[in-house]
């Protein structure tokens, strides 16, 4: 599924093609923790869904590689 989010850090809109379903999105929006709703995603992908921030932006923000 293509997920589009605007980054609050840069205002840029980013798009990722992630292996999630509409049901998983609905679970997360209803309050289920992202790590439970999106078990197949890594931390970077979950962060993107939650905030719209991509790893490169975190790197710039904190001045080192985001892990």
PDBQT receptor file of N, H, CA, C and O in Angstrom, charges set to zero:
ATOM      1  N   UNK A   1       0.840  -1.157   0.000  1.00  0.00    +0.000 N 
ATOM      2  CA  UNK A   1       0.000   0.000   0.000  1.00  0.00    +0.000 C 
ATOM      3  C   UNK A   1       0.897   1.236   0.000  1.00  0.00    +0.000 C 
ATOM      4  O   UNK A   1       1.886   1.293   0.730  1.00  0.00    +0.000 OA
ATOM      5  N   UNK A   2       0.549   2.209  -0.813  1.00  0.00    +0.000 N 
ATOM      6  H   UNK A   2      -0.254   2.162  -1.406  1.00  0.00    +0.000 HD
ATOM      7  CA  UNK A   2       1.287   3.458  -0.823  1.00  0.00    +0.000 C 
ATOM      8  C   UNK A   2       0.813   4.322   0.339  1.00  0.00    +0.000 C 
ATOM      9  O   UNK A   2      -0.376   4.612   0.469  1.00  0.00    +0.000 OA
ATOM     10  N   UNK A   3       1.758   4.726   1.178  1.00  0.00    +0.000 N 
ATOM     11  H   UNK A   3       2.724   4.490   1.072  1.00  0.00    +0.000 HD
ATOM     12  CA  UNK A   3       1.472   5.563   2.337  1.00  0.00    +0.000 C 
ATOM     13  C   UNK A   3       2.137   6.905   2.098  1.00  0.00    +0.000 C 
ATOM     14  O   UNK A   3       3.331   6.972   1.807  1.00  0.00    +0.000 OA
ATOM     15  N   UNK A   4       1.369   7.962   2.221  1.00  0.00    +0.000 N 
ATOM     16  H   UNK A   4       0.399   7.907   2.458  1.00  0.00    +0.000 HD
ATOM     17  CA  UNK A   4       1.865   9.319   2.023  1.00  0.00    +0.000 C 
ATOM     18  C   UNK A   4       1.755  10.076   3.338  1.00  0.00    +0.000 C 
ATOM     19  O   UNK A   4       0.699  10.087   3.971  1.00  0.00    +0.000 OA
ATOM     20  N   UNK A   5       2.850  10.707   3.745  1.00  0.00    +0.000 N 
ATOM     21  H   UNK A   5       3.708  10.698   3.231  1.00  0.00    +0.000 HD
ATOM     22  CA  UNK A   5       2.871  11.471   4.990  1.00  0.00    +0.000 C 
ATOM     23  C   UNK A   5       3.717  12.723   4.783  1.00  0.00    +0.000 C 
ATOM     24  O   UNK A   5       4.725  12.704   4.075  1.00  0.00    +0.000 OA
ATOM     25  N   UNK A   6       3.289  13.798   5.409  1.00  0.00    +0.000 N 
ATOM     26  H   UNK A   6       2.471  13.813   5.984  1.00  0.00    +0.000 HD
ATOM     27  CA  UNK A   6       4.065  15.033   5.402  1.00  0.00    +0.000 C 
ATOM     28  C   UNK A   6       4.932  15.069   6.655  1.00  0.00    +0.000 C 
ATOM     29  O   UNK A   6       4.451  14.818   7.760  1.00  0.00    +0.000 OA
ATOM     30  N   UNK A   7       6.193  15.377   6.477  1.00  0.00    +0.000 N 
ATOM     31  H   UNK A   7       6.584  15.581   5.579  1.00  0.00    +0.000 HD
ATOM     32  CA  UNK A   7       7.121  15.457   7.600  1.00  0.00    +0.000 C 
ATOM     33  C   UNK A   7       6.914  16.767   8.352  1.00  0.00    +0.000 C 
ATOM     34  O   UNK A   7       6.894  17.834   7.738  1.00  0.00    +0.000 OA
ATOM     35  N   UNK A   8       6.761  16.700   9.663  1.00  0.00    +0.000 N 
ATOM     36  H   UNK A   8       6.777  15.834  10.162  1.00  0.00    +0.000 HD
ATOM     37  CA  UNK A   8       6.646  17.929  10.443  1.00  0.00    +0.000 C 
ATOM     38  C   UNK A   8       7.980  18.677  10.543  1.00  0.00    +0.000 C 
ATOM     39  O   UNK A   8       8.002  19.851  10.913  1.00  0.00    +0.000 OA
ATOM     40  N   UNK A   9       9.083  18.010  10.217  1.00  0.00    +0.000 N 
ATOM     41  H   UNK A   9       9.065  17.057   9.917  1.00  0.00    +0.000 HD
ATOM     42  CA  UNK A   9      10.397  18.644  10.273  1.00  0.00    +0.000 C 
ATOM     43  C   UNK A   9      10.680  19.510   9.064  1.00  0.00    +0.000 C 
ATOM     44  O   UNK A   9      11.251  20.594   9.184  1.00  0.00    +0.000 OA
ATOM     45  N   UNK A  10      10.275  19.024   7.884  1.00  0.00    +0.000 N 
ATOM     46  H   UNK A  10       9.811  18.143   7.786  1.00  0.00    +0.000 HD
ATOM     47  CA  UNK A  10      10.612  19.719   6.642  1.00  0.00    +0.000 C 
ATOM     48  C   UNK A  10       9.389  20.210   5.869  1.00  0.00    +0.000 C 
ATOM     49  O   UNK A  10       9.505  21.065   4.992  1.00  0.00    +0.000 OA
ATOM     50  N   UNK A  11       8.229  19.669   6.195  1.00  0.00    +0.000 N 
ATOM     51  H   UNK A  11       8.135  18.974   6.907  1.00  0.00    +0.000 HD
ATOM     52  CA  UNK A  11       7.023  20.004   5.441  1.00  0.00    +0.000 C 
ATOM     53  C   UNK A  11       6.913  19.240   4.131  1.00  0.00    +0.000 C 
ATOM     54  O   UNK A  11       5.912  19.359   3.425  1.00  0.00    +0.000 OA
ATOM     55  N   UNK A  12       7.932  18.458   3.799  1.00  0.00    +0.000 N 
ATOM     56  H   UNK A  12       8.746  18.361   4.372  1.00  0.00    +0.000 HD
ATOM     57  CA  UNK A  12       7.922  17.684   2.560  1.00  0.00    +0.000 C 
ATOM     58  C   UNK A  12       7.018  16.466   2.719  1.00  0.00    +0.000 C 
ATOM     59  O   UNK A  12       6.949  15.858   3.788  1.00  0.00    +0.000 OA
ATOM     60  N   UNK A  13       6.335  16.127   1.642  1.00  0.00    +0.000 N 
ATOM     61  H   UNK A  13       6.391  16.620   0.774  1.00  0.00    +0.000 HD
ATOM     62  CA  UNK A  13       5.513  14.922   1.628  1.00  0.00    +0.000 C 
ATOM     63  C   UNK A  13       6.331  13.789   1.033  1.00  0.00    +0.000 C 
ATOM     64  O   UNK A  13       6.905  13.918  -0.048  1.00  0.00    +0.000 OA
ATOM     65  N   UNK A  14       6.373  12.676   1.759  1.00  0.00    +0.000 N 
ATOM     66  H   UNK A  14       5.906  12.572   2.637  1.00  0.00    +0.000 HD
ATOM     67  CA  UNK A  14       7.097  11.487   1.314  1.00  0.00    +0.000 C 
ATOM     68  C   UNK A  14       6.095  10.354   1.121  1.00  0.00    +0.000 C 
ATOM     69  O   UNK A  14       5.048  10.313   1.768  1.00  0.00    +0.000 OA
ATOM     70  N   UNK A  15       6.436   9.442   0.223  1.00  0.00    +0.000 N 
ATOM     71  H   UNK A  15       7.286   9.476  -0.302  1.00  0.00    +0.000 HD
ATOM     72  CA  UNK A  15       5.581   8.287  -0.050  1.00  0.00    +0.000 C 
ATOM     73  C   UNK A  15       6.422   7.028   0.071  1.00  0.00    +0.000 C 
ATOM     74  O   UNK A  15       7.535   6.953  -0.449  1.00  0.00    +0.000 OA
ATOM     75  N   UNK A  16       5.866   6.032   0.773  1.00  0.00    +0.000 N 
ATOM     76  H   UNK A  16       4.962   6.093   1.196  1.00  0.00    +0.000 HD
ATOM     77  CA  UNK A  16       6.510   4.720   0.866  1.00  0.00    +0.000 C 
ATOM     78  C   UNK A  16       5.493   3.661   0.480  1.00  0.00    +0.000 C 
ATOM     79  O   UNK A  16       4.313   3.768   0.813  1.00  0.00    +0.000 OA
ATOM     80  N   UNK A  17       5.955   2.645  -0.220  1.00  0.00    +0.000 N 
ATOM     81  H   UNK A  17       6.914   2.559  -0.491  1.00  0.00    +0.000 HD
ATOM     82  CA  UNK A  17       5.135   1.487  -0.546  1.00  0.00    +0.000 C 
ATOM     83  C   UNK A  17       5.428   0.433   0.518  1.00  0.00    +0.000 C 
ATOM     84  O   UNK A  17       6.486  -0.196   0.511  1.00  0.00    +0.000 OA
ATOM     85  N   UNK A  18       4.471   0.250   1.435  1.00  0.00    +0.000 N 
ATOM     86  H   UNK A  18       3.612   0.760   1.440  1.00  0.00    +0.000 HD
ATOM     87  CA  UNK A  18       4.692  -0.634   2.580  1.00  0.00    +0.000 C 
ATOM     88  C   UNK A  18       3.712  -1.797   2.575  1.00  0.00    +0.000 C 
ATOM     89  O   UNK A  18       2.577  -1.653   2.121  1.00  0.00    +0.000 OA
ATOM     90  N   UNK A  19       4.148  -2.961   3.084  1.00  0.00    +0.000 N 
ATOM     91  H   UNK A  19       5.070  -3.078   3.453  1.00  0.00    +0.000 HD
ATOM     92  CA  UNK A  19       3.280  -4.138   3.116  1.00  0.00    +0.000 C 
ATOM     93  C   UNK A  19       2.305  -4.085   4.296  1.00  0.00    +0.000 C 
ATOM     94  O   UNK A  19       2.417  -4.864   5.243  1.00  0.00    +0.000 OA
ATOM     95  N   UNK A  20       1.348  -3.155   4.223  1.00  0.00    +0.000 N 
ATOM     96  H   UNK A  20       1.257  -2.523   3.453  1.00  0.00    +0.000 HD
ATOM     97  CA  UNK A  20       0.325  -3.024   5.261  1.00  0.00    +0.000 C 
ATOM     98  C   UNK A  20      -1.050  -3.060   4.602  1.00  0.00    +0.000 C 
ATOM     99  O   UNK A  20      -1.186  -2.841   3.398  1.00  0.00    +0.000 OA
ATOM    100  N   UNK A  21      -2.053  -3.339   5.407  1.00  0.00    +0.000 N 
ATOM    101  H   UNK A  21      -1.942  -3.517   6.385  1.00  0.00    +0.000 HD
ATOM    102  CA  UNK A  21      -3.423  -3.393   4.905  1.00  0.00    +0.000 C 
ATOM    103  C   UNK A  21      -4.241  -2.253   5.517  1.00  0.00    +0.000 C 
ATOM    104  O   UNK A  21      -3.827  -1.625   6.491  1.00  0.00    +0.000 OA
ATOM    105  N   UNK A  22      -5.387  -2.009   4.934  1.00  0.00    +0.000 N 
ATOM    106  H   UNK A  22      -5.723  -2.520   4.143  1.00  0.00    +0.000 HD
ATOM    107  CA  UNK A  22      -6.295  -1.008   5.485  1.00  0.00    +0.000 C 
ATOM    108  C   UNK A  22      -6.743  -1.407   6.888  1.00  0.00    +0.000 C 
ATOM    109  O   UNK A  22      -6.939  -0.544   7.744  1.00  0.00    +0.000 OA
ATOM    110  N   UNK A  23      -6.906  -2.703   7.129  1.00  0.00    +0.000 N 
ATOM    111  H   UNK A  23      -6.747  -3.404   6.434  1.00  0.00    +0.000 HD
ATOM    112  CA  UNK A  23      -7.287  -3.180   8.457  1.00  0.00    +0.000 C 
ATOM    113  C   UNK A  23      -6.203  -2.853   9.489  1.00  0.00    +0.000 C 
ATOM    114  O   UNK A  23      -6.518  -2.470  10.616  1.00  0.00    +0.000 OA
ATOM    115  N   UNK A  24      -4.944  -3.001   9.113  1.00  0.00    +0.000 N 
ATOM    116  H   UNK A  24      -4.688  -3.312   8.198  1.00  0.00    +0.000 HD
ATOM    117  CA  UNK A  24      -3.853  -2.678  10.036  1.00  0.00    +0.000 C 
ATOM    118  C   UNK A  24      -3.824  -1.173  10.338  1.00  0.00    +0.000 C 
ATOM    119  O   UNK A  24      -3.615  -0.765  11.480  1.00  0.00    +0.000 OA
ATOM    120  N   UNK A  25      -4.033  -0.368   9.314  1.00  0.00    +0.000 N 
ATOM    121  H   UNK A  25      -4.202  -0.699   8.386  1.00  0.00    +0.000 HD
ATOM    122  CA  UNK A  25      -4.081   1.081   9.515  1.00  0.00    +0.000 C 
ATOM    123  C   UNK A  25      -5.218   1.422  10.474  1.00  0.00    +0.000 C 
ATOM    124  O   UNK A  25      -5.040   2.229  11.386  1.00  0.00    +0.000 OA
ATOM    125  N   UNK A  26      -6.375   0.814  10.272  1.00  0.00    +0.000 N 
ATOM    126  H   UNK A  26      -6.519   0.158   9.531  1.00  0.00    +0.000 HD
ATOM    127  CA  UNK A  26      -7.533   1.064  11.140  1.00  0.00    +0.000 C 
ATOM    128  C   UNK A  26      -7.245   0.652  12.579  1.00  0.00    +0.000 C 
ATOM    129  O   UNK A  26      -7.632   1.355  13.513  1.00  0.00    +0.000 OA
ATOM    130  N   UNK A  27      -6.566  -0.486  12.769  1.00  0.00    +0.000 N 
ATOM    131  H   UNK A  27      -6.252  -1.057  12.011  1.00  0.00    +0.000 HD
ATOM    132  CA  UNK A  27      -6.185  -0.919  14.116  1.00  0.00    +0.000 C 
ATOM    133  C   UNK A  27      -5.320   0.132  14.794  1.00  0.00    +0.000 C 
ATOM    134  O   UNK A  27      -5.571   0.512  15.938  1.00  0.00    +0.000 OA
ATOM    135  N   UNK A  28      -4.305   0.598  14.085  1.00  0.00    +0.000 N 
ATOM    136  H   UNK A  28      -4.101   0.289  13.156  1.00  0.00    +0.000 HD
ATOM    137  CA  UNK A  28      -3.394   1.592  14.636  1.00  0.00    +0.000 C 
ATOM    138  C   UNK A  28      -4.142   2.887  14.951  1.00  0.00    +0.000 C 
ATOM    139  O   UNK A  28      -3.942   3.481  16.010  1.00  0.00    +0.000 OA
ATOM    140  N   UNK A  29      -5.001   3.322  14.032  1.00  0.00    +0.000 N 
ATOM    141  H   UNK A  29      -5.163   2.839  13.172  1.00  0.00    +0.000 HD
ATOM    142  CA  UNK A  29      -5.763   4.554  14.252  1.00  0.00    +0.000 C 
ATOM    143  C   UNK A  29      -6.730   4.430  15.422  1.00  0.00    +0.000 C 
ATOM    144  O   UNK A  29      -7.125   5.436  16.010  1.00  0.00    +0.000 OA
ATOM    145  N   UNK A  30      -7.114   3.199  15.764  1.00  0.00    +0.000 N 
ATOM    146  H   UNK A  30      -6.793   2.382  15.286  1.00  0.00    +0.000 HD
ATOM    147  CA  UNK A  30      -8.022   2.989  16.895  1.00  0.00    +0.000 C 
ATOM    148  C   UNK A  30      -7.276   2.903  18.230  1.00  0.00    +0.000 C 
ATOM    149  O   UNK A  30      -7.902   2.788  19.284  1.00  0.00    +0.000 OA
ATOM    150  N   UNK A  31      -5.943   2.956  18.186  1.00  0.00    +0.000 N 
ATOM    151  H   UNK A  31      -5.435   3.049  17.330  1.00  0.00    +0.000 HD
ATOM    152  CA  UNK A  31      -5.178   2.977  19.418  1.00  0.00    +0.000 C 
ATOM    153  C   UNK A  31      -4.227   1.826  19.645  1.00  0.00    +0.000 C 
ATOM    154  O   UNK A  31      -3.484   1.828  20.627  1.00  0.00    +0.000 OA
ATOM    155  N   UNK A  32      -4.230   0.839  18.759  1.00  0.00    +0.000 N 
ATOM    156  H   UNK A  32      -4.833   0.838  17.961  1.00  0.00    +0.000 HD
ATOM    157  CA  UNK A  32      -3.289  -0.283  18.882  1.00  0.00    +0.000 C 
ATOM    158  C   UNK A  32      -1.878   0.251  18.619  1.00  0.00    +0.000 C 
ATOM    159  O   UNK A  32      -1.667   1.027  17.687  1.00  0.00    +0.000 OA
ATOM    160  N   UNK A  33      -0.924  -0.167  19.439  1.00  0.00    +0.000 N 
ATOM    161  H   UNK A  33      -1.097  -0.797  20.196  1.00  0.00    +0.000 HD
ATOM    162  CA  UNK A  33       0.457   0.271  19.254  1.00  0.00    +0.000 C 
ATOM    163  C   UNK A  33       0.973  -0.120  17.873  1.00  0.00    +0.000 C 
ATOM    164  O   UNK A  33       0.658  -1.193  17.359  1.00  0.00    +0.000 OA
ATOM    165  N   UNK A  34       1.768   0.766  17.284  1.00  0.00    +0.000 N 
ATOM    166  H   UNK A  34       2.024   1.638  17.702  1.00  0.00    +0.000 HD
ATOM    167  CA  UNK A  34       2.286   0.536  15.935  1.00  0.00    +0.000 C 
ATOM    168  C   UNK A  34       3.048  -0.775  15.830  1.00  0.00    +0.000 C 
ATOM    169  O   UNK A  34       2.923  -1.481  14.829  1.00  0.00    +0.000 OA
ATOM    170  N   UNK A  35       3.839  -1.116  16.851  1.00  0.00    +0.000 N 
ATOM    171  H   UNK A  35       3.941  -0.542  17.664  1.00  0.00    +0.000 HD
ATOM    172  CA  UNK A  35       4.618  -2.354  16.776  1.00  0.00    +0.000 C 
ATOM    173  C   UNK A  35       3.728  -3.595  16.784  1.00  0.00    +0.000 C 
ATOM    174  O   UNK A  35       4.158  -4.664  16.350  1.00  0.00    +0.000 OA
ATOM    175  N   UNK A  36       2.495  -3.467  17.272  1.00  0.00    +0.000 N 
ATOM    176  H   UNK A  36       2.146  -2.599  17.625  1.00  0.00    +0.000 HD
ATOM    177  CA  UNK A  36       1.558  -4.590  17.240  1.00  0.00    +0.000 C 
ATOM    178  C   UNK A  36       0.732  -4.579  15.949  1.00  0.00    +0.000 C 
ATOM    179  O   UNK A  36       0.463  -5.635  15.375  1.00  0.00    +0.000 OA
ATOM    180  N   UNK A  37       0.334  -3.400  15.498  1.00  0.00    +0.000 N 
ATOM    181  H   UNK A  37       0.551  -2.542  15.965  1.00  0.00    +0.000 HD
ATOM    182  CA  UNK A  37      -0.473  -3.296  14.284  1.00  0.00    +0.000 C 
ATOM    183  C   UNK A  37       0.340  -3.610  13.029  1.00  0.00    +0.000 C 
ATOM    184  O   UNK A  37      -0.177  -4.175  12.066  1.00  0.00    +0.000 OA
ATOM    185  N   UNK A  38       1.623  -3.234  13.054  1.00  0.00    +0.000 N 
ATOM    186  H   UNK A  38       2.044  -2.775  13.837  1.00  0.00    +0.000 HD
ATOM    187  CA  UNK A  38       2.482  -3.387  11.872  1.00  0.00    +0.000 C 
ATOM    188  C   UNK A  38       3.687  -4.271  12.185  1.00  0.00    +0.000 C 
ATOM    189  O   UNK A  38       4.831  -3.829  12.080  1.00  0.00    +0.000 OA
ATOM    190  N   UNK A  39       3.432  -5.494  12.561  1.00  0.00    +0.000 N 
ATOM    191  H   UNK A  39       2.502  -5.853  12.646  1.00  0.00    +0.000 HD
ATOM    192  CA  UNK A  39       4.500  -6.392  12.998  1.00  0.00    +0.000 C 
ATOM    193  C   UNK A  39       5.537  -6.693  11.917  1.00  0.00    +0.000 C 
ATOM    194  O   UNK A  39       6.692  -6.972  12.239  1.00  0.00    +0.000 OA
ATOM    195  N   UNK A  40       5.152  -6.641  10.655  1.00  0.00    +0.000 N 
ATOM    196  H   UNK A  40       4.214  -6.414  10.393  1.00  0.00    +0.000 HD
ATOM    197  CA  UNK A  40       6.080  -6.967   9.571  1.00  0.00    +0.000 C 
ATOM    198  C   UNK A  40       6.996  -5.800   9.212  1.00  0.00    +0.000 C 
ATOM    199  O   UNK A  40       7.940  -5.974   8.441  1.00  0.00    +0.000 OA
ATOM    200  N   UNK A  41       6.731  -4.607   9.762  1.00  0.00    +0.000 N 
ATOM    201  H   UNK A  41       5.964  -4.465  10.389  1.00  0.00    +0.000 HD
ATOM    202  CA  UNK A  41       7.534  -3.432   9.419  1.00  0.00    +0.000 C 
ATOM    203  C   UNK A  41       8.699  -3.256  10.377  1.00  0.00    +0.000 C 
ATOM    204  O   UNK A  41       8.642  -3.683  11.530  1.00  0.00    +0.000 OA
ATOM    205  N   UNK A  42       9.757  -2.620   9.884  1.00  0.00    +0.000 N 
ATOM    206  H   UNK A  42       9.802  -2.273   8.947  1.00  0.00    +0.000 HD
ATOM    207  CA  UNK A  42      10.870  -2.296  10.768  1.00  0.00    +0.000 C 
ATOM    208  C   UNK A  42      10.593  -0.948  11.442  1.00  0.00    +0.000 C 
ATOM    209  O   UNK A  42       9.596  -0.293  11.136  1.00  0.00    +0.000 OA
ATOM    210  N   UNK A  43      11.448  -0.548  12.330  1.00  0.00    +0.000 N 
ATOM    211  H   UNK A  43      12.257  -1.080  12.579  1.00  0.00    +0.000 HD
ATOM    212  CA  UNK A  43      11.252   0.686  13.084  1.00  0.00    +0.000 C 
ATOM    213  C   UNK A  43      11.176   1.927  12.216  1.00  0.00    +0.000 C 
ATOM    214  O   UNK A  43      10.387   2.829  12.496  1.00  0.00    +0.000 OA
ATOM    215  N   UNK A  44      11.984   1.987  11.166  1.00  0.00    +0.000 N 
ATOM    216  H   UNK A  44      12.625   1.254  10.938  1.00  0.00    +0.000 HD
ATOM    217  CA  UNK A  44      11.964   3.138  10.260  1.00  0.00    +0.000 C 
ATOM    218  C   UNK A  44      10.606   3.270   9.578  1.00  0.00    +0.000 C 
ATOM    219  O   UNK A  44      10.062   4.367   9.454  1.00  0.00    +0.000 OA
ATOM    220  N   UNK A  45      10.078   2.146   9.144  1.00  0.00    +0.000 N 
ATOM    221  H   UNK A  45      10.520   1.255   9.245  1.00  0.00    +0.000 HD
ATOM    222  CA  UNK A  45       8.786   2.154   8.441  1.00  0.00    +0.000 C 
ATOM    223  C   UNK A  45       7.649   2.525   9.382  1.00  0.00    +0.000 C 
ATOM    224  O   UNK A  45       6.756   3.286   9.009  1.00  0.00    +0.000 OA
ATOM    225  N   UNK A  46       7.677   1.993  10.600  1.00  0.00    +0.000 N 
ATOM    226  H   UNK A  46       8.403   1.375  10.903  1.00  0.00    +0.000 HD
ATOM    227  CA  UNK A  46       6.645   2.363  11.579  1.00  0.00    +0.000 C 
ATOM    228  C   UNK A  46       6.734   3.842  11.927  1.00  0.00    +0.000 C 
ATOM    229  O   UNK A  46       5.713   4.523  12.030  1.00  0.00    +0.000 OA
ATOM    230  N   UNK A  47       7.943   4.332  12.105  1.00  0.00    +0.000 N 
ATOM    231  H   UNK A  47       8.772   3.779  12.021  1.00  0.00    +0.000 HD
ATOM    232  CA  UNK A  47       8.141   5.753  12.403  1.00  0.00    +0.000 C 
ATOM    233  C   UNK A  47       7.570   6.627  11.294  1.00  0.00    +0.000 C 
ATOM    234  O   UNK A  47       6.941   7.651  11.560  1.00  0.00    +0.000 OA
ATOM    235  N   UNK A  48       7.792   6.214  10.054  1.00  0.00    +0.000 N 
ATOM    236  H   UNK A  48       8.303   5.382   9.838  1.00  0.00    +0.000 HD
ATOM    237  CA  UNK A  48       7.258   6.964   8.924  1.00  0.00    +0.000 C 
ATOM    238  C   UNK A  48       5.734   7.026   8.979  1.00  0.00    +0.000 C 
ATOM    239  O   UNK A  48       5.150   8.091   8.777  1.00  0.00    +0.000 OA
ATOM    240  N   UNK A  49       5.089   5.900   9.250  1.00  0.00    +0.000 N 
ATOM    241  H   UNK A  49       5.563   5.035   9.414  1.00  0.00    +0.000 HD
ATOM    242  CA  UNK A  49       3.629   5.895   9.335  1.00  0.00    +0.000 C 
ATOM    243  C   UNK A  49       3.161   6.813  10.462  1.00  0.00    +0.000 C 
ATOM    244  O   UNK A  49       2.199   7.563  10.292  1.00  0.00    +0.000 OA
ATOM    245  N   UNK A  50       3.827   6.758  11.596  1.00  0.00    +0.000 N 
ATOM    246  H   UNK A  50       4.609   6.149  11.733  1.00  0.00    +0.000 HD
ATOM    247  CA  UNK A  50       3.388   7.529  12.760  1.00  0.00    +0.000 C 
ATOM    248  C   UNK A  50       3.651   9.029  12.619  1.00  0.00    +0.000 C 
ATOM    249  O   UNK A  50       2.827   9.846  13.029  1.00  0.00    +0.000 OA
ATOM    250  N   UNK A  51       4.806   9.391  12.037  1.00  0.00    +0.000 N 
ATOM    251  H   UNK A  51       5.475   8.727  11.705  1.00  0.00    +0.000 HD
ATOM    252  CA  UNK A  51       5.205  10.800  12.054  1.00  0.00    +0.000 C 
ATOM    253  C   UNK A  51       5.426  11.433  10.692  1.00  0.00    +0.000 C 
ATOM    254  O   UNK A  51       5.379  12.657  10.564  1.00  0.00    +0.000 OA
ATOM    255  N   UNK A  52       5.668  10.616   9.671  1.00  0.00    +0.000 N 
ATOM    256  H   UNK A  52       5.706   9.622   9.775  1.00  0.00    +0.000 HD
ATOM    257  CA  UNK A  52       6.005  11.172   8.359  1.00  0.00    +0.000 C 
ATOM    258  C   UNK A  52       7.485  11.484   8.208  1.00  0.00    +0.000 C 
ATOM    259  O   UNK A  52       7.922  11.972   7.166  1.00  0.00    +0.000 OA
ATOM    260  N   UNK A  53       8.255  11.201   9.253  1.00  0.00    +0.000 N 
ATOM    261  H   UNK A  53       7.900  10.804  10.100  1.00  0.00    +0.000 HD
ATOM    262  CA  UNK A  53       9.688  11.499   9.228  1.00  0.00    +0.000 C 
ATOM    263  C   UNK A  53      10.458  10.305   8.674  1.00  0.00    +0.000 C 
ATOM    264  O   UNK A  53      10.252   9.167   9.096  1.00  0.00    +0.000 OA
ATOM    265  N   UNK A  54      11.348  10.582   7.723  1.00  0.00    +0.000 N 
ATOM    266  H   UNK A  54      11.515  11.506   7.380  1.00  0.00    +0.000 HD
ATOM    267  CA  UNK A  54      12.167   9.527   7.124  1.00  0.00    +0.000 C 
ATOM    268  C   UNK A  54      13.539   9.511   7.808  1.00  0.00    +0.000 C 
ATOM    269  O   UNK A  54      13.921  10.503   8.428  1.00  0.00    +0.000 OA
ATOM    270  N   UNK A  55      14.288   8.401   7.708  1.00  0.00    +0.000 N 
ATOM    271  H   UNK A  55      13.977   7.595   7.204  1.00  0.00    +0.000 HD
ATOM    272  CA  UNK A  55      15.575   8.291   8.399  1.00  0.00    +0.000 C 
ATOM    273  C   UNK A  55      16.550   9.425   8.089  1.00  0.00    +0.000 C 
ATOM    274  O   UNK A  55      17.261   9.885   8.982  1.00  0.00    +0.000 OA
ATOM    275  N   UNK A  56      16.592   9.877   6.849  1.00  0.00    +0.000 N 
ATOM    276  H   UNK A  56      16.014   9.504   6.123  1.00  0.00    +0.000 HD
ATOM    277  CA  UNK A  56      17.522  10.954   6.484  1.00  0.00    +0.000 C 
ATOM    278  C   UNK A  56      17.223  12.234   7.262  1.00  0.00    +0.000 C 
ATOM    279  O   UNK A  56      18.138  12.978   7.616  1.00  0.00    +0.000 OA
ATOM    280  N   UNK A  57      15.951  12.488   7.525  1.00  0.00    +0.000 N 
ATOM    281  H   UNK A  57      15.207  11.884   7.238  1.00  0.00    +0.000 HD
ATOM    282  CA  UNK A  57      15.584  13.678   8.288  1.00  0.00    +0.000 C 
ATOM    283  C   UNK A  57      16.010  13.544   9.750  1.00  0.00    +0.000 C 
ATOM    284  O   UNK A  57      16.466  14.512  10.357  1.00  0.00    +0.000 OA
ATOM    285  N   UNK A  58      15.861  12.345  10.314  1.00  0.00    +0.000 N 
ATOM    286  H   UNK A  58      15.490  11.558   9.821  1.00  0.00    +0.000 HD
ATOM    287  CA  UNK A  58      16.340  12.119  11.674  1.00  0.00    +0.000 C 
ATOM    288  C   UNK A  58      17.848  12.342  11.732  1.00  0.00    +0.000 C 
ATOM    289  O   UNK A  58      18.351  12.963  12.669  1.00  0.00    +0.000 OA
ATOM    290  N   UNK A  59      18.574  11.832  10.723  1.00  0.00    +0.000 N 
ATOM    291  H   UNK A  59      18.165  11.328   9.962  1.00  0.00    +0.000 HD
ATOM    292  CA  UNK A  59      20.024  12.006  10.677  1.00  0.00    +0.000 C 
ATOM    293  C   UNK A  59      20.392  13.486  10.727  1.00  0.00    +0.000 C 
ATOM    294  O   UNK A  59      21.287  13.886  11.471  1.00  0.00    +0.000 OA
ATOM    295  N   UNK A  60      19.695  14.294   9.931  1.00  0.00    +0.000 N 
ATOM    296  H   UNK A  60      18.968  13.969   9.327  1.00  0.00    +0.000 HD
ATOM    297  CA  UNK A  60      19.963  15.726   9.901  1.00  0.00    +0.000 C 
ATOM    298  C   UNK A  60      19.599  16.381  11.235  1.00  0.00    +0.000 C 
ATOM    299  O   UNK A  60      20.310  17.270  11.704  1.00  0.00    +0.000 OA
ATOM    300  N   UNK A  61      18.510  15.951  11.838  1.00  0.00    +0.000 N 
ATOM    301  H   UNK A  61      17.932  15.229  11.457  1.00  0.00    +0.000 HD
ATOM    302  CA  UNK A  61      18.040  16.543  13.080  1.00  0.00    +0.000 C 
ATOM    303  C   UNK A  61      19.000  16.299  14.236  1.00  0.00    +0.000 C 
ATOM    304  O   UNK A  61      19.317  17.216  14.993  1.00  0.00    +0.000 OA
ATOM    305  N   UNK A  62      19.466  15.051  14.369  1.00  0.00    +0.000 N 
ATOM    306  H   UNK A  62      19.209  14.306  13.754  1.00  0.00    +0.000 HD
ATOM    307  CA  UNK A  62      20.308  14.725  15.517  1.00  0.00    +0.000 C 
ATOM    308  C   UNK A  62      21.798  14.698  15.192  1.00  0.00    +0.000 C 
ATOM    309  O   UNK A  62      22.632  14.539  16.083  1.00  0.00    +0.000 OA
ATOM    310  N   UNK A  63      22.131  14.856  13.904  1.00  0.00    +0.000 N 
ATOM    311  H   UNK A  63      21.454  14.985  13.179  1.00  0.00    +0.000 HD
ATOM    312  CA  UNK A  63      23.530  14.952  13.512  1.00  0.00    +0.000 C 
ATOM    313  C   UNK A  63      24.285  13.649  13.468  1.00  0.00    +0.000 C 
ATOM    314  O   UNK A  63      25.514  13.642  13.412  1.00  0.00    +0.000 OA
ATOM    315  N   UNK A  64      23.568  12.546  13.494  1.00  0.00    +0.000 N 
ATOM    316  H   UNK A  64      22.569  12.551  13.539  1.00  0.00    +0.000 HD
ATOM    317  CA  UNK A  64      24.213  11.230  13.372  1.00  0.00    +0.000 C 
ATOM    318  C   UNK A  64      23.209  10.264  12.769  1.00  0.00    +0.000 C 
ATOM    319  O   UNK A  64      22.038  10.599  12.588  1.00  0.00    +0.000 OA
ATOM    320  N   UNK A  65      23.674   9.075  12.463  1.00  0.00    +0.000 N 
ATOM    321  H   UNK A  65      24.625   8.803  12.610  1.00  0.00    +0.000 HD
ATOM    322  CA  UNK A  65      22.801   8.085  11.835  1.00  0.00    +0.000 C 
ATOM    323  C   UNK A  65      21.749   7.586  12.804  1.00  0.00    +0.000 C 
ATOM    324  O   UNK A  65      22.060   7.125  13.903  1.00  0.00    +0.000 OA
ATOM    325  N   UNK A  66      20.492   7.687  12.379  1.00  0.00    +0.000 N 
ATOM    326  H   UNK A  66      20.239   8.061  11.487  1.00  0.00    +0.000 HD
ATOM    327  CA  UNK A  66      19.355   7.242  13.188  1.00  0.00    +0.000 C 
ATOM    328  C   UNK A  66      19.297   5.727  13.199  1.00  0.00    +0.000 C 
ATOM    329  O   UNK A  66      19.386   5.095  12.146  1.00  0.00    +0.000 OA
ATOM    330  N   UNK A  67      19.151   5.142  14.368  1.00  0.00    +0.000 N 
ATOM    331  H   UNK A  67      19.079   5.655  15.223  1.00  0.00    +0.000 HD
ATOM    332  CA  UNK A  67      19.056   3.682  14.469  1.00  0.00    +0.000 C 
ATOM    333  C   UNK A  67      17.802   3.293  15.175  1.00  0.00    +0.000 C 
ATOM    334  O   UNK A  67      17.541   2.104  15.360  1.00  0.00    +0.000 OA
TER     335      UNK A  67
